[in-house]
Amino acid sequence: MTSLQESPHLRPHEAAAHLLKRRMARQSMLEFTRFTFPKYRANWHHVLLCRMLDRFISGDLKRGMIVMPPRHGKSEHASRRLPAKLLGHYPDLNVISTSHTDDLAGDMNRDVQRIIDSLSYRELFPETRLSDGGRKNGSAKALRNSNVFEIVNHAGCYRGYGTGQAVVGRGYHFGIIDDIIKGREAADSPVQRESAFKWYNGDFKTRAEPDAGILFIGTRWHPDDPQGRLLDLAKTDPLADQWELLHLPAVCELDSKHPEDPRKEGEALWESRYPLEALEKIKAGDPYEWHSQYQGKPYTPGSMEWPASYFDGP
């Protein structure tokens, strides 16, 4: 991305176009992704996802849950680009992001740092920058490592945790959970599901500042996974957190179709990358995993051979 500072000889219409892109990138999550990741190509479902993230950034959305298939772009926006944009707008606030392992949390941390260090990001948010770590002339610099980084000359910071790790230190104004369940073995274990849910309530949620926003991202593994419990609790208890759900299955089903999903029944979510033929092979290989991870409709093994939506009514 070429900056105006690096190209003083831009023609007036080119400079005007670049300024417009920069203004849009500050306002829109989707345009921010395009500005800081020029090779990125969005599908229609990324537009819906980014609209939801825009409302999370503005504070209009306090509890959001995103259920999408694996490898369909949710982490690129919500776990990598979103924290960077949050700290651009709010360099004095705190962000906590979690993943199912410490290693993955560290990877996400470094990805966010690389975005903030980029020239294109500095064009948008010049006040948000990171230090080179360490100390100089006896005075402490802003902290920066694979677990936490602080914003130079501001109070804001980002902390990354693995699920189950004690959440210590400052509270957070924005909390992001990306795939709280590690895998199938953990999902099928009542003990590990209970442990993950208790960690959310006992460690993660208790660190939230008043009026903090929480975003839950991931695939579904089991009817009794933490996402399922939270959604069921919202239905039965009006005092519980009420979650706005963006559920986009790999193949459209009319009985669970999102109001803004433009697909017809049986159409793929991201046809150019995961065409229907490829998805049908995944389904044939393991229908159980297909319905949980790809369709977001997990069922208990042995409870039924096929989901109820496969059968016609009377």
Summary of the structure (lengths in Angstrom):
residues: 314
radius of gyration: 20.9
end to end distance: 58.9
largest distance: 79.2
contacts: 975
relative contact order: 0.13
helix: 43%
strand: 16%
